[in-house]
Amino acid sequence: MPRALAPLLKDIRACRICLDAPDKAALPHAPRPIVQASRGARIAIFGQAPGNLVHQTGIPFNDPSGDRLREWMGVTREAFYDPKKLAIVPMGFCFPGNDAKGGDLPPRKECPRAWRAQLMDALPNIETAILVGGYAQKWHLETGASKNLTDTVKSWRDFAPDYFPTPHPSWRNNAWLKKNPWFESDVLPTLRRRVKRLMA
């Protein structure tokens, strides 16, 4: 039987696994798990992990990537942060820190192992999930995800309307978006129609 969502979210937000019992190196800062969810949500964003700006504010996608993602979805900031309509559940709940080049490290592996299956069971009403980035795509699509993110996103019709795989909306993917104009011309109109219907 699935756990009740409220106590599960409380436990996730108090999680210290990556600091107290990490797989390898400990989290380089105090944990600040960030998640938004309610049982009534019909749409979910399954992403990678919070960035530094999100870590500082505690608000998911509260950064330029979030601005672009909201534009992709065709939603207002107010609607985006309504947990009754939209769940935001990253693969890793805490900012993982930066790599040597200044980019974000991958999501911590401890998070999905400890929490993901429980949380998915506690969100029974999700009808469409936006899979932001390769980590979420590989977990949720399993063998349906290609090794190459571009190939997975190109196959979006195979997964829609249950799933919409997307690249990360970061400025770091501006070159990808320019090279793959079909994403904005083909995928986004369908995604926006789906989001509008489910959030009505």
N, C-alpha and C positions, 0 to 999 in steps of 0.2 A: 504493500500500500504506500503511495507517495507521501512524503512528509508534507506537513502544512507549510505553506510558503513563507509566512511571516517569521517563524522561528528559524527556518532555513536561511533566509536572508540575514537575520541577526547573526547567525553563526558565521556566515560568509564574511560579513563586514567586520567580524572580530578575529578573522583568521590570521595566524602568524606562522603558518607552516614554513614559508620561505625564509623566515628569520630564525625560527627555533629548531626546525628539522628539515633543512634544505637538502635537495638531492646532491648538489655540489656546492658552489659558492653561495653564501647567503645573499639575500636581497640587500643592495647597497644603501638602503635607507629604511625608515620605519614603514611598515605596511600601511596601505590605505586602499583597501579593496573598494572598487567602484562598480556598482551594478544598479540597474533600474528594472523593476518587474512587478507585475500583478497577475493574478489568475485570469483577469478579464482581458488581458492584452491579446490581440489577434495578429499583431505584426511583431516581429522581433528583428533586431540587428545583432547578429553574431559576428563580432569583430576579433581583433587581435589582442591588444592590451592598451591600457591608457598611456598616453604620452605625458611628457613632463608638465605641460600646461594643465592638462586634465588632473594630474596628480596634485598640483598646487591648489586647484579650486574644488576638487571632489565632484565635479559635474561632468558626466560623460560627453565626449565630443564637444567640449566647450573650447573650441579652437578653430583655426581656419579649415581644418579637415572636416569638422562638423558643419561649418557653413556650406561647404561644397556638398556634403552628404545630404543635407536638408534640401539643397537645390536639386540634387538628383532625384530625391523622393517627391519633391513638390509640396513640402509641408512647412508650416510656420515653426518658429522656435517654440512657441507655446504648445502646439500639438506634439512636437517631438519630445517634449519633456513631461508628457502626460502618461504616467505609468499604466493607467487604466486602458490606454490605447496601444502603447508601444513599450516593449521590453528591450533593454539594451544589456546584452550579456556577452562580455568579451571572453576569449579563451583564457586569458590571464587577467585576474581582477586588479592587480597592482602594476604600476609603472615598473618595468623590469630594469631600467637603467639604460645607459648609452654604451654603444660599442666604441672602438678606438677611432672610428671615423665620424663620430657624433650622431650616428643614427640610433634608433631604438633597438635594444636587444630583442630577441624573440620572446614570445610569451613564456612564462615559467611553466614547466611541465607538471609541477605539483598541483596547480589549480584544476585542470580538467580531470586529473586522476581522483582528486578529493571531492569535487563538487559537481562536475558537469552532468553526469547521469541523474543525480538527485534533482538538480534544478530543472532539467528537461522534463522529468516526470511531474514536477510541480507546476508546469506551464502547459496545461492540456488544451488550451484554446488557440494556440498559435496556428494560423492558417498559412501565413507566408513569412519566410525568414530571408533577410538580406544577408548574404555571406560575404563579409568584407575581408578580403585577403585570403591567401593560401592556407593558413592554419585552420581557420574556421571551415573552409571548403573541404579540406581533407578529413576533418573530424565528422562533419555532417553528411557529406556526400560519399564518404568512404571510398569504395572502388570506382565510384562514378567520377571522382575528381582526377584530372590529368596531372602528371608531374609538373606540367607547365601551366601557370595561372592563365595565360592568354588562351590556351586551348580549352580550359575549363569554362572561362567566361564566354568564349565563342559558342560553347555548347549549351548556353543558357536555356534554350527552348526545350532541351531534354529534361530540365529540372523545374521550370516554371509551370504553374504559379506557386508551387510549394516553396521553391527556393529560387533566389536570384543571386548568382555569384557575381561579385564585382571586384574590381581592383580597389586598393585603398585610396580614399579621396585626398591623400596627401599631395602637396605641391611636388613632392619627389616623383610623382607619377604623371606630371604634365607631359613629358615626352611620350609616355605610353598612350595617353589620351590623344595626342596629336597623331600618333602613328596608327591608332585604331579608332577612326572616326565613327565606325559602325556602332560602337558602344553607346555613344550619345544619340545617334540617329535611330537605332533599332531597339536597343535594350531599354533606355530610359523612358520613352513614351509608354511602353507596356508596364514598366514598373510603376510609373506615376498613376496610371489608371487603376492598377491593383491597389495601391496604397490609398488612393482616394476612396475607393469602394469600401475597403475594410475599416477605414477611420471615420467614415460618415456616421 
